[in-house]
Amino acid sequence: MNEENWWPSFVGKRHYKCISCYDMRRIENKLKKGDKLPPKMLAKLYDKQTKDVYDQVKEGSVYIMGNPVWPEWVKVGMAVDAEDRLNSYQTSCPFRDYVLYYSYNAEDRRKAESKAHYKLAQQFERRNEWFKCSPEEAIEVLNENN
């Protein structure tokens, strides 16, 4: 059991509570009682609701992105909007130098991303969503049979 995710409730009975589930239940109970939520609790609530809505959207883009610092690697991922995903990467990079090389729309972004990862992994070294190839090579592989 990962102690970072679980909170001991009744240790003698070996009963533990999922921290994120317990937090959400606490927030929902405070709302039901009409209590004012502190900003940190509001942020958790909005973050979960946003993620739930985001996860329900099937359509979106599969994209190829990279950073000139690692020219031999590209990231292949999925998003509802590839440009928006690029912007989120830029905020975590002080040089704002991520580049969106290519994207295409898909009716089911998760399936399309999975298919793209499978195709690329047949030819290139893979580290999660990163592939050791040029953007041009990745684009060529993804455009085959499409």
Chimera marker file (.cmm) of the C-alpha trace (Angstrom):
<marker_set name="trace">
<marker id="1" x="0.000" y="0.000" z="0.000" r="1" g="1" b="0" radius="0.5"/>
<marker id="2" x="1.314" y="3.440" z="-0.928" r="1" g="1" b="0" radius="0.5"/>
<marker id="3" x="1.127" y="5.555" z="2.226" r="1" g="1" b="0" radius="0.5"/>
<marker id="4" x="1.124" y="8.753" z="0.165" r="1" g="1" b="0" radius="0.5"/>
<marker id="5" x="-2.380" y="7.906" z="-1.118" r="1" g="1" b="0" radius="0.5"/>
<marker id="6" x="-3.898" y="6.391" z="2.021" r="1" g="1" b="0" radius="0.5"/>
<marker id="7" x="-4.659" y="7.825" z="5.410" r="1" g="1" b="0" radius="0.5"/>
<marker id="8" x="-4.856" y="5.501" z="8.435" r="1" g="1" b="0" radius="0.5"/>
<marker id="9" x="-8.405" y="5.652" z="9.785" r="1" g="1" b="0" radius="0.5"/>
<marker id="10" x="-8.762" y="2.753" z="12.201" r="1" g="1" b="0" radius="0.5"/>
<marker id="11" x="-5.245" y="1.322" z="12.241" r="1" g="1" b="0" radius="0.5"/>
<marker id="12" x="-6.145" y="-1.418" z="14.722" r="1" g="1" b="0" radius="0.5"/>
<marker id="13" x="-8.742" y="-2.705" z="12.276" r="1" g="1" b="0" radius="0.5"/>
<marker id="14" x="-6.423" y="-2.132" z="9.293" r="1" g="1" b="0" radius="0.5"/>
<marker id="15" x="-8.837" y="0.383" z="7.860" r="1" g="1" b="0" radius="0.5"/>
<marker id="16" x="-7.486" y="3.108" z="5.609" r="1" g="1" b="0" radius="0.5"/>
<marker id="17" x="-9.105" y="5.914" z="3.638" r="1" g="1" b="0" radius="0.5"/>
<marker id="18" x="-8.160" y="7.090" z="0.168" r="1" g="1" b="0" radius="0.5"/>
<marker id="19" x="-6.910" y="10.638" z="0.719" r="1" g="1" b="0" radius="0.5"/>
<marker id="20" x="-8.343" y="12.155" z="-2.477" r="1" g="1" b="0" radius="0.5"/>
<marker id="21" x="-11.727" y="10.404" z="-2.025" r="1" g="1" b="0" radius="0.5"/>
<marker id="22" x="-11.904" y="11.487" z="1.606" r="1" g="1" b="0" radius="0.5"/>
<marker id="23" x="-11.014" y="15.079" z="0.660" r="1" g="1" b="0" radius="0.5"/>
<marker id="24" x="-13.751" y="15.193" z="-1.987" r="1" g="1" b="0" radius="0.5"/>
<marker id="25" x="-16.332" y="13.766" z="0.422" r="1" g="1" b="0" radius="0.5"/>
<marker id="26" x="-15.347" y="16.371" z="3.024" r="1" g="1" b="0" radius="0.5"/>
<marker id="27" x="-15.728" y="19.159" z="0.445" r="1" g="1" b="0" radius="0.5"/>
<marker id="28" x="-19.118" y="17.855" z="-0.719" r="1" g="1" b="0" radius="0.5"/>
<marker id="29" x="-20.357" y="17.590" z="2.883" r="1" g="1" b="0" radius="0.5"/>
<marker id="30" x="-19.293" y="21.176" z="3.614" r="1" g="1" b="0" radius="0.5"/>
<marker id="31" x="-21.180" y="22.338" z="0.518" r="1" g="1" b="0" radius="0.5"/>
<marker id="32" x="-24.314" y="20.434" z="1.596" r="1" g="1" b="0" radius="0.5"/>
<marker id="33" x="-24.189" y="22.103" z="5.010" r="1" g="1" b="0" radius="0.5"/>
<marker id="34" x="-23.827" y="25.514" z="3.369" r="1" g="1" b="0" radius="0.5"/>
<marker id="35" x="-20.364" y="26.148" z="4.804" r="1" g="1" b="0" radius="0.5"/>
<marker id="36" x="-18.073" y="28.559" z="2.994" r="1" g="1" b="0" radius="0.5"/>
<marker id="37" x="-15.189" y="26.694" z="1.366" r="1" g="1" b="0" radius="0.5"/>
<marker id="38" x="-11.622" y="27.947" z="1.761" r="1" g="1" b="0" radius="0.5"/>
<marker id="39" x="-9.775" y="28.681" z="-1.523" r="1" g="1" b="0" radius="0.5"/>
<marker id="40" x="-7.704" y="25.472" z="-1.343" r="1" g="1" b="0" radius="0.5"/>
<marker id="41" x="-10.847" y="23.319" z="-1.098" r="1" g="1" b="0" radius="0.5"/>
<marker id="42" x="-12.512" y="25.244" z="-3.936" r="1" g="1" b="0" radius="0.5"/>
<marker id="43" x="-9.468" y="24.657" z="-6.136" r="1" g="1" b="0" radius="0.5"/>
<marker id="44" x="-9.620" y="20.895" z="-5.460" r="1" g="1" b="0" radius="0.5"/>
<marker id="45" x="-13.323" y="20.812" z="-6.279" r="1" g="1" b="0" radius="0.5"/>
<marker id="46" x="-12.978" y="22.781" z="-9.512" r="1" g="1" b="0" radius="0.5"/>
<marker id="47" x="-9.929" y="20.783" z="-10.566" r="1" g="1" b="0" radius="0.5"/>
<marker id="48" x="-11.789" y="17.487" z="-10.144" r="1" g="1" b="0" radius="0.5"/>
<marker id="49" x="-14.902" y="18.767" z="-11.927" r="1" g="1" b="0" radius="0.5"/>
<marker id="50" x="-12.805" y="20.121" z="-14.799" r="1" g="1" b="0" radius="0.5"/>
<marker id="51" x="-10.940" y="16.827" z="-15.128" r="1" g="1" b="0" radius="0.5"/>
<marker id="52" x="-14.217" y="14.860" z="-15.083" r="1" g="1" b="0" radius="0.5"/>
<marker id="53" x="-15.633" y="17.009" z="-17.892" r="1" g="1" b="0" radius="0.5"/>
<marker id="54" x="-12.363" y="16.882" z="-19.840" r="1" g="1" b="0" radius="0.5"/>
<marker id="55" x="-12.209" y="13.084" z="-19.571" r="1" g="1" b="0" radius="0.5"/>
<marker id="56" x="-15.703" y="12.779" z="-21.075" r="1" g="1" b="0" radius="0.5"/>
<marker id="57" x="-14.668" y="14.495" z="-24.319" r="1" g="1" b="0" radius="0.5"/>
<marker id="58" x="-13.705" y="11.841" z="-26.873" r="1" g="1" b="0" radius="0.5"/>
<marker id="59" x="-12.849" y="14.070" z="-29.834" r="1" g="1" b="0" radius="0.5"/>
<marker id="60" x="-9.579" y="15.894" z="-30.012" r="1" g="1" b="0" radius="0.5"/>
<marker id="61" x="-6.105" y="15.916" z="-31.486" r="1" g="1" b="0" radius="0.5"/>
<marker id="62" x="-3.066" y="13.735" z="-31.596" r="1" g="1" b="0" radius="0.5"/>
<marker id="63" x="0.038" y="15.893" z="-31.766" r="1" g="1" b="0" radius="0.5"/>
<marker id="64" x="3.780" y="15.763" z="-32.236" r="1" g="1" b="0" radius="0.5"/>
<marker id="65" x="5.651" y="18.243" z="-30.094" r="1" g="1" b="0" radius="0.5"/>
<marker id="66" x="9.277" y="18.793" z="-29.263" r="1" g="1" b="0" radius="0.5"/>
<marker id="67" x="11.854" y="21.033" z="-27.715" r="1" g="1" b="0" radius="0.5"/>
<marker id="68" x="15.103" y="22.116" z="-29.420" r="1" g="1" b="0" radius="0.5"/>
<marker id="69" x="16.986" y="21.200" z="-26.233" r="1" g="1" b="0" radius="0.5"/>
<marker id="70" x="16.296" y="17.525" z="-27.100" r="1" g="1" b="0" radius="0.5"/>
<marker id="71" x="16.317" y="17.576" z="-30.925" r="1" g="1" b="0" radius="0.5"/>
<marker id="72" x="16.429" y="13.787" z="-31.230" r="1" g="1" b="0" radius="0.5"/>
<marker id="73" x="13.209" y="13.283" z="-29.210" r="1" g="1" b="0" radius="0.5"/>
<marker id="74" x="9.569" y="14.119" z="-29.937" r="1" g="1" b="0" radius="0.5"/>
<marker id="75" x="6.512" y="13.839" z="-27.729" r="1" g="1" b="0" radius="0.5"/>
<marker id="76" x="3.405" y="12.257" z="-29.176" r="1" g="1" b="0" radius="0.5"/>
<marker id="77" x="0.307" y="12.895" z="-27.132" r="1" g="1" b="0" radius="0.5"/>
<marker id="78" x="-3.385" y="13.672" z="-27.248" r="1" g="1" b="0" radius="0.5"/>
<marker id="79" x="-5.432" y="16.645" z="-26.176" r="1" g="1" b="0" radius="0.5"/>
<marker id="80" x="-8.790" y="18.223" z="-26.777" r="1" g="1" b="0" radius="0.5"/>
<marker id="81" x="-6.859" y="21.102" z="-28.379" r="1" g="1" b="0" radius="0.5"/>
<marker id="82" x="-3.208" y="20.679" z="-29.420" r="1" g="1" b="0" radius="0.5"/>
<marker id="83" x="-2.463" y="24.425" z="-29.368" r="1" g="1" b="0" radius="0.5"/>
<marker id="84" x="-3.799" y="24.666" z="-25.824" r="1" g="1" b="0" radius="0.5"/>
<marker id="85" x="-1.619" y="21.726" z="-24.768" r="1" g="1" b="0" radius="0.5"/>
<marker id="86" x="1.395" y="23.469" z="-26.315" r="1" g="1" b="0" radius="0.5"/>
<marker id="87" x="0.600" y="26.565" z="-24.251" r="1" g="1" b="0" radius="0.5"/>
<marker id="88" x="0.502" y="24.500" z="-21.065" r="1" g="1" b="0" radius="0.5"/>
<marker id="89" x="3.962" y="23.131" z="-21.861" r="1" g="1" b="0" radius="0.5"/>
<marker id="90" x="5.247" y="26.654" z="-22.510" r="1" g="1" b="0" radius="0.5"/>
<marker id="91" x="4.237" y="27.766" z="-19.016" r="1" g="1" b="0" radius="0.5"/>
<marker id="92" x="6.496" y="25.115" z="-17.482" r="1" g="1" b="0" radius="0.5"/>
<marker id="93" x="9.454" y="26.073" z="-19.665" r="1" g="1" b="0" radius="0.5"/>
<marker id="94" x="11.304" y="29.348" z="-18.954" r="1" g="1" b="0" radius="0.5"/>
<marker id="95" x="12.404" y="29.674" z="-22.597" r="1" g="1" b="0" radius="0.5"/>
<marker id="96" x="8.946" y="28.966" z="-24.076" r="1" g="1" b="0" radius="0.5"/>
<marker id="97" x="10.640" y="26.971" z="-26.797" r="1" g="1" b="0" radius="0.5"/>
<marker id="98" x="8.364" y="23.952" z="-27.259" r="1" g="1" b="0" radius="0.5"/>
<marker id="99" x="7.254" y="23.513" z="-30.858" r="1" g="1" b="0" radius="0.5"/>
<marker id="100" x="4.075" y="21.917" z="-32.157" r="1" g="1" b="0" radius="0.5"/>
<marker id="101" x="5.287" y="20.147" z="-35.293" r="1" g="1" b="0" radius="0.5"/>
<marker id="102" x="2.102" y="18.425" z="-36.331" r="1" g="1" b="0" radius="0.5"/>
<marker id="103" x="-1.398" y="17.551" z="-35.180" r="1" g="1" b="0" radius="0.5"/>
<marker id="104" x="-4.459" y="15.872" z="-36.599" r="1" g="1" b="0" radius="0.5"/>
<marker id="105" x="-8.035" y="15.581" z="-35.406" r="1" g="1" b="0" radius="0.5"/>
<marker id="106" x="-9.520" y="12.294" z="-34.254" r="1" g="1" b="0" radius="0.5"/>
<marker id="107" x="-13.017" y="11.199" z="-33.284" r="1" g="1" b="0" radius="0.5"/>
<marker id="108" x="-11.538" y="9.247" z="-30.347" r="1" g="1" b="0" radius="0.5"/>
<marker id="109" x="-8.308" y="10.905" z="-29.250" r="1" g="1" b="0" radius="0.5"/>
<marker id="110" x="-7.365" y="8.129" z="-26.813" r="1" g="1" b="0" radius="0.5"/>
<marker id="111" x="-7.616" y="5.382" z="-29.422" r="1" g="1" b="0" radius="0.5"/>
<marker id="112" x="-5.791" y="7.509" z="-31.987" r="1" g="1" b="0" radius="0.5"/>
<marker id="113" x="-2.985" y="8.272" z="-29.545" r="1" g="1" b="0" radius="0.5"/>
<marker id="114" x="-2.682" y="4.608" z="-28.612" r="1" g="1" b="0" radius="0.5"/>
<marker id="115" x="-2.465" y="3.658" z="-32.289" r="1" g="1" b="0" radius="0.5"/>
<marker id="116" x="0.157" y="6.372" z="-32.897" r="1" g="1" b="0" radius="0.5"/>
<marker id="117" x="2.254" y="5.173" z="-29.950" r="1" g="1" b="0" radius="0.5"/>
<marker id="118" x="2.038" y="1.583" z="-31.184" r="1" g="1" b="0" radius="0.5"/>
<marker id="119" x="3.136" y="2.523" z="-34.722" r="1" g="1" b="0" radius="0.5"/>
<marker id="120" x="6.051" y="4.636" z="-33.530" r="1" g="1" b="0" radius="0.5"/>
<marker id="121" x="7.206" y="2.093" z="-30.940" r="1" g="1" b="0" radius="0.5"/>
<marker id="122" x="7.652" y="-0.450" z="-33.744" r="1" g="1" b="0" radius="0.5"/>
<marker id="123" x="10.470" y="1.666" z="-35.187" r="1" g="1" b="0" radius="0.5"/>
<marker id="124" x="11.842" y="3.965" z="-32.500" r="1" g="1" b="0" radius="0.5"/>
<marker id="125" x="13.048" y="3.907" z="-28.910" r="1" g="1" b="0" radius="0.5"/>
<marker id="126" x="10.277" y="4.939" z="-26.543" r="1" g="1" b="0" radius="0.5"/>
<marker id="127" x="10.167" y="6.603" z="-23.126" r="1" g="1" b="0" radius="0.5"/>
<marker id="128" x="6.491" y="6.945" z="-22.173" r="1" g="1" b="0" radius="0.5"/>
<marker id="129" x="5.127" y="9.469" z="-24.698" r="1" g="1" b="0" radius="0.5"/>
<marker id="130" x="8.571" y="10.465" z="-25.993" r="1" g="1" b="0" radius="0.5"/>
<marker id="131" x="10.116" y="8.830" z="-29.062" r="1" g="1" b="0" radius="0.5"/>
<marker id="132" x="13.702" y="9.033" z="-30.260" r="1" g="1" b="0" radius="0.5"/>
<marker id="133" x="13.197" y="10.254" z="-33.814" r="1" g="1" b="0" radius="0.5"/>
<marker id="134" x="12.951" y="13.454" z="-35.781" r="1" g="1" b="0" radius="0.5"/>
<marker id="135" x="9.624" y="15.243" z="-36.171" r="1" g="1" b="0" radius="0.5"/>
<marker id="136" x="9.695" y="14.406" z="-39.879" r="1" g="1" b="0" radius="0.5"/>
<marker id="137" x="10.158" y="10.682" z="-39.189" r="1" g="1" b="0" radius="0.5"/>
<marker id="138" x="7.290" y="10.691" z="-36.700" r="1" g="1" b="0" radius="0.5"/>
<marker id="139" x="4.999" y="12.538" z="-39.117" r="1" g="1" b="0" radius="0.5"/>
<marker id="140" x="5.856" y="10.103" z="-41.888" r="1" g="1" b="0" radius="0.5"/>
<marker id="141" x="5.070" y="7.052" z="-39.725" r="1" g="1" b="0" radius="0.5"/>
<marker id="142" x="1.772" y="8.515" z="-38.520" r="1" g="1" b="0" radius="0.5"/>
<marker id="143" x="0.699" y="9.457" z="-42.040" r="1" g="1" b="0" radius="0.5"/>
<marker id="144" x="1.256" y="5.915" z="-43.357" r="1" g="1" b="0" radius="0.5"/>
<marker id="145" x="-2.098" y="4.176" z="-44.004" r="1" g="1" b="0" radius="0.5"/>
<marker id="146" x="-4.091" y="7.264" z="-42.904" r="1" g="1" b="0" radius="0.5"/>
<link id1="1" id2="2" r="1" g="1" b="0" radius="0.2"/>
<link id1="2" id2="3" r="1" g="1" b="0" radius="0.2"/>
<link id1="3" id2="4" r="1" g="1" b="0" radius="0.2"/>
<link id1="4" id2="5" r="1" g="1" b="0" radius="0.2"/>
<link id1="5" id2="6" r="1" g="1" b="0" radius="0.2"/>
<link id1="6" id2="7" r="1" g="1" b="0" radius="0.2"/>
<link id1="7" id2="8" r="1" g="1" b="0" radius="0.2"/>
<link id1="8" id2="9" r="1" g="1" b="0" radius="0.2"/>
<link id1="9" id2="10" r="1" g="1" b="0" radius="0.2"/>
<link id1="10" id2="11" r="1" g="1" b="0" radius="0.2"/>
<link id1="11" id2="12" r="1" g="1" b="0" radius="0.2"/>
<link id1="12" id2="13" r="1" g="1" b="0" radius="0.2"/>
<link id1="13" id2="14" r="1" g="1" b="0" radius="0.2"/>
<link id1="14" id2="15" r="1" g="1" b="0" radius="0.2"/>
<link id1="15" id2="16" r="1" g="1" b="0" radius="0.2"/>
<link id1="16" id2="17" r="1" g="1" b="0" radius="0.2"/>
<link id1="17" id2="18" r="1" g="1" b="0" radius="0.2"/>
<link id1="18" id2="19" r="1" g="1" b="0" radius="0.2"/>
<link id1="19" id2="20" r="1" g="1" b="0" radius="0.2"/>
<link id1="20" id2="21" r="1" g="1" b="0" radius="0.2"/>
<link id1="21" id2="22" r="1" g="1" b="0" radius="0.2"/>
<link id1="22" id2="23" r="1" g="1" b="0" radius="0.2"/>
<link id1="23" id2="24" r="1" g="1" b="0" radius="0.2"/>
<link id1="24" id2="25" r="1" g="1" b="0" radius="0.2"/>
<link id1="25" id2="26" r="1" g="1" b="0" radius="0.2"/>
<link id1="26" id2="27" r="1" g="1" b="0" radius="0.2"/>
<link id1="27" id2="28" r="1" g="1" b="0" radius="0.2"/>
<link id1="28" id2="29" r="1" g="1" b="0" radius="0.2"/>
<link id1="29" id2="30" r="1" g="1" b="0" radius="0.2"/>
<link id1="30" id2="31" r="1" g="1" b="0" radius="0.2"/>
<link id1="31" id2="32" r="1" g="1" b="0" radius="0.2"/>
<link id1="32" id2="33" r="1" g="1" b="0" radius="0.2"/>
<link id1="33" id2="34" r="1" g="1" b="0" radius="0.2"/>
<link id1="34" id2="35" r="1" g="1" b="0" radius="0.2"/>
<link id1="35" id2="36" r="1" g="1" b="0" radius="0.2"/>
<link id1="36" id2="37" r="1" g="1" b="0" radius="0.2"/>
<link id1="37" id2="38" r="1" g="1" b="0" radius="0.2"/>
<link id1="38" id2="39" r="1" g="1" b="0" radius="0.2"/>
<link id1="39" id2="40" r="1" g="1" b="0" radius="0.2"/>
<link id1="40" id2="41" r="1" g="1" b="0" radius="0.2"/>
<link id1="41" id2="42" r="1" g="1" b="0" radius="0.2"/>
<link id1="42" id2="43" r="1" g="1" b="0" radius="0.2"/>
<link id1="43" id2="44" r="1" g="1" b="0" radius="0.2"/>
<link id1="44" id2="45" r="1" g="1" b="0" radius="0.2"/>
<link id1="45" id2="46" r="1" g="1" b="0" radius="0.2"/>
<link id1="46" id2="47" r="1" g="1" b="0" radius="0.2"/>
<link id1="47" id2="48" r="1" g="1" b="0" radius="0.2"/>
<link id1="48" id2="49" r="1" g="1" b="0" radius="0.2"/>
<link id1="49" id2="50" r="1" g="1" b="0" radius="0.2"/>
<link id1="50" id2="51" r="1" g="1" b="0" radius="0.2"/>
<link id1="51" id2="52" r="1" g="1" b="0" radius="0.2"/>
<link id1="52" id2="53" r="1" g="1" b="0" radius="0.2"/>
<link id1="53" id2="54" r="1" g="1" b="0" radius="0.2"/>
<link id1="54" id2="55" r="1" g="1" b="0" radius="0.2"/>
<link id1="55" id2="56" r="1" g="1" b="0" radius="0.2"/>
<link id1="56" id2="57" r="1" g="1" b="0" radius="0.2"/>
<link id1="57" id2="58" r="1" g="1" b="0" radius="0.2"/>
<link id1="58" id2="59" r="1" g="1" b="0" radius="0.2"/>
<link id1="59" id2="60" r="1" g="1" b="0" radius="0.2"/>
<link id1="60" id2="61" r="1" g="1" b="0" radius="0.2"/>
<link id1="61" id2="62" r="1" g="1" b="0" radius="0.2"/>
<link id1="62" id2="63" r="1" g="1" b="0" radius="0.2"/>
<link id1="63" id2="64" r="1" g="1" b="0" radius="0.2"/>
<link id1="64" id2="65" r="1" g="1" b="0" radius="0.2"/>
<link id1="65" id2="66" r="1" g="1" b="0" radius="0.2"/>
<link id1="66" id2="67" r="1" g="1" b="0" radius="0.2"/>
<link id1="67" id2="68" r="1" g="1" b="0" radius="0.2"/>
<link id1="68" id2="69" r="1" g="1" b="0" radius="0.2"/>
<link id1="69" id2="70" r="1" g="1" b="0" radius="0.2"/>
<link id1="70" id2="71" r="1" g="1" b="0" radius="0.2"/>
<link id1="71" id2="72" r="1" g="1" b="0" radius="0.2"/>
<link id1="72" id2="73" r="1" g="1" b="0" radius="0.2"/>
<link id1="73" id2="74" r="1" g="1" b="0" radius="0.2"/>
<link id1="74" id2="75" r="1" g="1" b="0" radius="0.2"/>
<link id1="75" id2="76" r="1" g="1" b="0" radius="0.2"/>
<link id1="76" id2="77" r="1" g="1" b="0" radius="0.2"/>
<link id1="77" id2="78" r="1" g="1" b="0" radius="0.2"/>
<link id1="78" id2="79" r="1" g="1" b="0" radius="0.2"/>
<link id1="79" id2="80" r="1" g="1" b="0" radius="0.2"/>
<link id1="80" id2="81" r="1" g="1" b="0" radius="0.2"/>
<link id1="81" id2="82" r="1" g="1" b="0" radius="0.2"/>
<link id1="82" id2="83" r="1" g="1" b="0" radius="0.2"/>
<link id1="83" id2="84" r="1" g="1" b="0" radius="0.2"/>
<link id1="84" id2="85" r="1" g="1" b="0" radius="0.2"/>
<link id1="85" id2="86" r="1" g="1" b="0" radius="0.2"/>
<link id1="86" id2="87" r="1" g="1" b="0" radius="0.2"/>
<link id1="87" id2="88" r="1" g="1" b="0" radius="0.2"/>
<link id1="88" id2="89" r="1" g="1" b="0" radius="0.2"/>
<link id1="89" id2="90" r="1" g="1" b="0" radius="0.2"/>
<link id1="90" id2="91" r="1" g="1" b="0" radius="0.2"/>
<link id1="91" id2="92" r="1" g="1" b="0" radius="0.2"/>
<link id1="92" id2="93" r="1" g="1" b="0" radius="0.2"/>
<link id1="93" id2="94" r="1" g="1" b="0" radius="0.2"/>
<link id1="94" id2="95" r="1" g="1" b="0" radius="0.2"/>
<link id1="95" id2="96" r="1" g="1" b="0" radius="0.2"/>
<link id1="96" id2="97" r="1" g="1" b="0" radius="0.2"/>
<link id1="97" id2="98" r="1" g="1" b="0" radius="0.2"/>
<link id1="98" id2="99" r="1" g="1" b="0" radius="0.2"/>
<link id1="99" id2="100" r="1" g="1" b="0" radius="0.2"/>
<link id1="100" id2="101" r="1" g="1" b="0" radius="0.2"/>
<link id1="101" id2="102" r="1" g="1" b="0" radius="0.2"/>
<link id1="102" id2="103" r="1" g="1" b="0" radius="0.2"/>
<link id1="103" id2="104" r="1" g="1" b="0" radius="0.2"/>
<link id1="104" id2="105" r="1" g="1" b="0" radius="0.2"/>
<link id1="105" id2="106" r="1" g="1" b="0" radius="0.2"/>
<link id1="106" id2="107" r="1" g="1" b="0" radius="0.2"/>
<link id1="107" id2="108" r="1" g="1" b="0" radius="0.2"/>
<link id1="108" id2="109" r="1" g="1" b="0" radius="0.2"/>
<link id1="109" id2="110" r="1" g="1" b="0" radius="0.2"/>
<link id1="110" id2="111" r="1" g="1" b="0" radius="0.2"/>
<link id1="111" id2="112" r="1" g="1" b="0" radius="0.2"/>
<link id1="112" id2="113" r="1" g="1" b="0" radius="0.2"/>
<link id1="113" id2="114" r="1" g="1" b="0" radius="0.2"/>
<link id1="114" id2="115" r="1" g="1" b="0" radius="0.2"/>
<link id1="115" id2="116" r="1" g="1" b="0" radius="0.2"/>
<link id1="116" id2="117" r="1" g="1" b="0" radius="0.2"/>
<link id1="117" id2="118" r="1" g="1" b="0" radius="0.2"/>
<link id1="118" id2="119" r="1" g="1" b="0" radius="0.2"/>
<link id1="119" id2="120" r="1" g="1" b="0" radius="0.2"/>
<link id1="120" id2="121" r="1" g="1" b="0" radius="0.2"/>
<link id1="121" id2="122" r="1" g="1" b="0" radius="0.2"/>
<link id1="122" id2="123" r="1" g="1" b="0" radius="0.2"/>
<link id1="123" id2="124" r="1" g="1" b="0" radius="0.2"/>
<link id1="124" id2="125" r="1" g="1" b="0" radius="0.2"/>
<link id1="125" id2="126" r="1" g="1" b="0" radius="0.2"/>
<link id1="126" id2="127" r="1" g="1" b="0" radius="0.2"/>
<link id1="127" id2="128" r="1" g="1" b="0" radius="0.2"/>
<link id1="128" id2="129" r="1" g="1" b="0" radius="0.2"/>
<link id1="129" id2="130" r="1" g="1" b="0" radius="0.2"/>
<link id1="130" id2="131" r="1" g="1" b="0" radius="0.2"/>
<link id1="131" id2="132" r="1" g="1" b="0" radius="0.2"/>
<link id1="132" id2="133" r="1" g="1" b="0" radius="0.2"/>
<link id1="133" id2="134" r="1" g="1" b="0" radius="0.2"/>
<link id1="134" id2="135" r="1" g="1" b="0" radius="0.2"/>
<link id1="135" id2="136" r="1" g="1" b="0" radius="0.2"/>
<link id1="136" id2="137" r="1" g="1" b="0" radius="0.2"/>
<link id1="137" id2="138" r="1" g="1" b="0" radius="0.2"/>
<link id1="138" id2="139" r="1" g="1" b="0" radius="0.2"/>
<link id1="139" id2="140" r="1" g="1" b="0" radius="0.2"/>
<link id1="140" id2="141" r="1" g="1" b="0" radius="0.2"/>
<link id1="141" id2="142" r="1" g="1" b="0" radius="0.2"/>
<link id1="142" id2="143" r="1" g="1" b="0" radius="0.2"/>
<link id1="143" id2="144" r="1" g="1" b="0" radius="0.2"/>
<link id1="144" id2="145" r="1" g="1" b="0" radius="0.2"/>
<link id1="145" id2="146" r="1" g="1" b="0" radius="0.2"/>
</marker_set>
